[in-house]
Amino acid sequence: MSRSRHVAAALLTLSLLPNATLAQQGLSGPSSVEADLTPGDGLTDPQPRTGFPRNVLPGYFGWKDGLAENGFRFNLDYFALGQWSDSDLGEGEAGGGVLRFYGSWQATENGSLTFKIEDRQAYGAVAPQFFGFDSGALSITGTAFNDNGTMLTNLFWTQRDPEGRWTVQIGQLDLTDFVDVYGLVSPWTSFQNLAFNTNPTINAPNPGLGIAGAVKLGENIYVVGAVADANGDPTEPSFDVFETGETFKSIEIGYTSGSDRIYFDNIHLTVWQSDAAEDGSRAEDKGAAFSAAWLIDNTWMPFLRAGVAEGTAALYERSLSTGLGWYRRNTDLAGIGLNWAEAKDIDETQFTTEAFYRFNISPDFQITPSIQYIRDPLLNPGQDDLTILGLRARIVF
């Protein structure tokens, strides 16, 4: 059987399994379109400080709400991130912006179409995603804020079981929306450093063609699996995976207190494997990750996350992170994280700390100052440490 047929068979097999989502939440993690379309954190009664920008454009938002009542929900939002470093290397500052248009159409009672188009731009010589490297650290300090231009990061169909026992998604997928996630995973609303987003030992591909699903094995146990293009390129979406046969695969089994709290009370183990590139640009990689996070009194979320990888493509070979999230009134959010990491073929270790406070002026307007402290930056042994200050803003229309 040809490699393309192997891939097609794998995708078909996964789609026929009783996979899918966990009740209504499904595969929609904290960084997904579904989460961004849902106001508040889903656990507390939002008490906004202001109504901006809804009180400025009531007609527009009323029109949006009318569309939502008929099954079509969408947002247009813009992010800006500035970062400043005291490193003796590099530019010393970085900035970038992301414009996103995303939404969901409830086409049938149990089926929906999700889309997201992004335009990512750097403001200066260095985009925040690469500012850590520019400053001498083996660290992605501004996850997702790159200079990739226009991208199609989501365009997939979701099919749900009417009883909430399973869900399948197929199309243009961003695996970081649901692979090894927890409540503080989103670079749009929580931590900015990759050490505290999707596990930095996982060589997750860029958004591309794939299929994923989840199944409930009981009230508290779930399984999530995915197969996706290992060479995904959202700037030029394609079906090349059926020719190359090069895929990323993951399987996750987890425990949660309930389907409605799947990403707030969660303990899981993820195992993954990524094929080597036939042109030699990427070696085969595989590994495992563990995550435990629990939201106490709907206020405090301690977390512990670890990962190991065998190949050379992931950022770190070993990583251990711990920290605490503080969910506050007005849906403010504070977080602090500590990370220890080892990289392949580098003898030293690197320690990273990040703290942030997301101040919600309104549900549609947030400002998030942050500070990152990196001890023993691996790409600049001559410097003991470096500090990166950040300021992120988001407005939603």
SVG drawing of the C-alpha trace seen along z (x, -y; Angstrom):
<svg xmlns="http://www.w3.org/2000/svg" viewBox="-32 -55 63 57">
<polyline fill="none" stroke="black" stroke-width="0.4" points="0.0,0.0 1.4,-3.5 2.2,-6.0 -0.7,-8.2 -3.1,-5.2 -1.7,-4.5 -2.5,-8.1 -6.0,-7.9 -6.7,-4.6 -5.5,-6.1 -7.7,-9.1 -10.7,-6.9 -10.1,-4.6 -10.0,-7.4 -13.1,-9.0 -15.0,-5.7 -13.9,-5.1 -16.3,-6.2 -14.1,-9.2 -14.9,-12.6 -15.8,-15.1 -16.5,-15.5 -20.1,-16.5 -20.7,-20.0 -17.1,-21.3 -15.6,-18.8 -12.2,-19.6 -12.5,-23.3 -9.6,-24.2 -8.9,-27.6 -7.1,-28.8 -9.7,-27.6 -12.3,-29.5 -15.1,-28.2 -13.4,-29.5 -12.8,-32.9 -16.4,-33.2 -17.6,-32.5 -17.6,-35.5 -16.2,-35.0 -14.5,-31.9 -17.7,-29.8 -17.4,-29.3 -18.1,-32.7 -20.7,-35.4 -18.9,-38.1 -19.0,-41.6 -17.5,-43.9 -16.1,-47.2 -17.3,-48.9 -19.3,-48.0 -16.6,-49.2 -16.7,-48.8 -20.3,-47.5 -21.6,-50.8 -19.9,-52.7 -21.3,-50.5 -24.6,-49.2 -26.0,-48.7 -23.1,-46.6 -23.1,-44.4 -26.9,-44.0 -26.5,-42.9 -23.9,-40.3 -26.1,-39.1 -28.9,-38.6 -26.7,-36.5 -25.6,-34.4 -29.3,-33.7 -29.5,-32.2 -26.4,-30.0 -23.6,-32.2 -21.2,-33.6 -18.0,-35.5 -15.5,-37.9 -13.0,-40.3 -10.2,-41.0 -6.8,-42.6 -3.8,-41.9 -0.7,-44.0 2.4,-42.8 5.5,-44.8 8.5,-43.3 11.7,-44.8 14.8,-43.0 17.9,-43.9 20.0,-41.4 23.5,-42.4 22.6,-40.8 20.1,-41.6 17.7,-44.4 16.5,-45.0 12.9,-45.3 10.3,-43.5 6.7,-44.1 4.0,-42.5 0.3,-42.5 -2.3,-39.9 -5.6,-40.5 -8.0,-37.6 -11.4,-36.9 -13.0,-33.7 -16.3,-32.2 -18.6,-29.2 -21.7,-28.3 -24.1,-25.8 -25.2,-24.2 -27.1,-21.3 -28.2,-20.3 -25.0,-18.3 -22.7,-19.6 -20.9,-22.9 -18.2,-24.6 -15.4,-26.6 -13.1,-29.0 -10.2,-31.4 -8.1,-33.7 -5.2,-35.5 -2.8,-38.2 0.4,-38.3 2.9,-41.1 6.1,-42.3 6.3,-45.9 10.1,-46.1 13.2,-44.0 12.2,-41.2 8.9,-39.5 8.1,-38.7 8.0,-34.9 11.8,-35.1 12.7,-37.7 14.0,-35.2 16.5,-33.8 17.5,-37.3 18.2,-38.0 20.3,-34.9 17.7,-32.5 16.5,-29.2 13.0,-30.4 9.9,-31.4 8.9,-34.5 6.0,-35.7 4.1,-32.6 2.1,-33.1 3.3,-36.7 5.4,-36.1 5.7,-37.7 3.9,-35.0 1.4,-37.3 -2.0,-36.0 -2.8,-32.4 -5.8,-30.0 -5.4,-28.4 -8.9,-26.8 -11.4,-25.5 -12.9,-22.3 -16.2,-20.5 -17.2,-19.2 -19.7,-16.4 -21.0,-15.6 -22.9,-12.7 -26.4,-13.9 -25.7,-12.4 -22.3,-14.1 -20.4,-10.9 -18.1,-11.7 -16.9,-14.3 -14.9,-14.3 -13.2,-17.3 -11.8,-17.1 -10.2,-19.8 -7.6,-22.5 -6.8,-22.0 -4.5,-23.8 -3.5,-20.9 -2.4,-23.3 -6.1,-24.0 -6.6,-20.6 -3.3,-18.6 -2.0,-18.7 -4.0,-21.7 -5.0,-23.0 -6.8,-26.1 -3.9,-28.5 -2.6,-27.3 -3.7,-30.1 -1.1,-32.6 -3.9,-35.0 -5.3,-35.3 -2.7,-33.7 1.0,-33.1 3.1,-34.3 6.1,-32.0 5.9,-28.6 7.1,-26.9 3.6,-27.4 1.6,-27.0 1.5,-23.8 4.3,-21.7 7.7,-22.8 8.8,-19.2 6.0,-18.5 6.9,-19.0 3.4,-20.1 3.1,-21.0 1.8,-24.3 -1.9,-24.2 -2.7,-21.9 -5.0,-19.1 -5.9,-16.6 -8.6,-14.8 -9.1,-14.6 -11.6,-13.1 -12.5,-12.4 -14.6,-9.9 -16.0,-9.7 -15.1,-6.5 -17.3,-7.3 -18.2,-10.4 -14.6,-11.3 -12.4,-9.5 -11.8,-10.7 -9.5,-9.9 -8.4,-12.3 -6.6,-11.3 -5.3,-13.2 -3.6,-12.6 -2.4,-15.7 0.0,-16.9 3.5,-17.1 4.4,-19.7 1.4,-22.0 1.7,-25.5 -1.2,-27.8 0.1,-30.4 -0.3,-27.9 -2.8,-25.2 -2.6,-22.1 -3.4,-18.4 0.3,-17.4 0.0,-15.1 -1.7,-12.5 1.5,-12.5 4.2,-12.7 2.5,-10.5 4.4,-12.5 2.1,-12.9 2.0,-13.9 0.0,-11.6 -1.0,-12.0 -3.2,-10.1 -4.2,-11.5 -6.0,-9.9 -7.3,-12.0 -9.3,-12.4 -11.6,-15.3 -14.2,-16.1 -16.8,-16.6 -17.4,-17.4 -18.2,-21.0 -14.8,-21.4 -12.6,-19.5 -9.9,-22.1 -10.1,-23.4 -10.0,-20.1 -7.8,-17.9 -5.0,-15.3 -3.8,-13.6 -1.0,-11.8 -0.2,-12.6 2.0,-10.4 2.9,-11.7 5.1,-10.9 6.1,-13.0 7.5,-11.5 10.8,-12.6 10.8,-14.8 11.8,-12.9 14.0,-15.9 16.0,-15.6 14.8,-18.9 13.3,-17.2 14.2,-14.1 11.6,-11.7 10.6,-12.9 8.5,-11.4 7.8,-11.9 5.3,-12.0 3.9,-14.8 2.1,-14.8 -0.2,-17.6 -2.1,-18.1 -4.2,-21.2 -7.2,-21.7 -9.3,-24.8 -9.9,-25.1 -13.0,-27.1 -13.2,-28.5 -10.4,-30.8 -7.0,-29.0 -5.5,-26.8 -2.2,-25.1 -0.6,-23.2 2.3,-20.7 3.4,-19.9 6.3,-17.8 7.5,-16.4 10.3,-14.4 11.2,-14.1 13.7,-11.8 14.3,-13.8 15.9,-17.1 12.9,-19.1 11.2,-20.0 12.4,-23.1 13.4,-21.1 14.4,-17.5 13.1,-17.7 10.9,-20.2 9.2,-20.6 6.8,-23.5 4.7,-24.4 2.8,-27.4 -0.5,-29.0 -3.4,-30.8 -5.7,-33.2 -9.1,-33.7 -10.5,-37.0 -13.6,-39.1 -14.4,-40.9 -12.8,-37.8 -9.3,-39.2 -6.6,-36.6 -3.2,-36.5 -0.6,-33.8 2.9,-32.8 4.9,-29.9 8.3,-28.3 10.1,-26.2 13.2,-24.0 14.4,-22.8 17.1,-20.8 17.9,-21.0 19.4,-18.3 23.2,-18.5 23.5,-21.4 25.0,-20.5 23.5,-23.4 19.9,-23.9 17.7,-27.0 15.2,-28.3 12.3,-30.5 9.8,-32.4 6.8,-34.3 4.2,-36.4 1.3,-38.3 -1.9,-40.0 -4.8,-40.2 -6.8,-43.3 -10.3,-43.1 -11.5,-46.7 -14.4,-44.9 -15.1,-41.4 -14.0,-42.8 -11.0,-44.9 -8.0,-43.5 -4.5,-44.7 -1.9,-42.3 1.4,-43.4 4.0,-40.6 7.5,-39.9 9.7,-37.0 13.0,-36.2 15.3,-33.7 18.3,-32.3 21.3,-30.9 20.1,-31.6 21.4,-28.7 22.3,-30.8 24.3,-33.3 26.5,-31.6 28.3,-34.9 25.1,-36.4 23.8,-35.0 20.2,-36.1 17.9,-38.3 14.6,-40.0 11.9,-40.6 9.0,-43.0 5.8,-42.7 2.6,-44.5 -0.2,-42.8 -3.6,-44.3 -6.7,-42.9 -9.8,-44.4 -12.8,-42.4 -15.4,-43.6"/>
</svg>
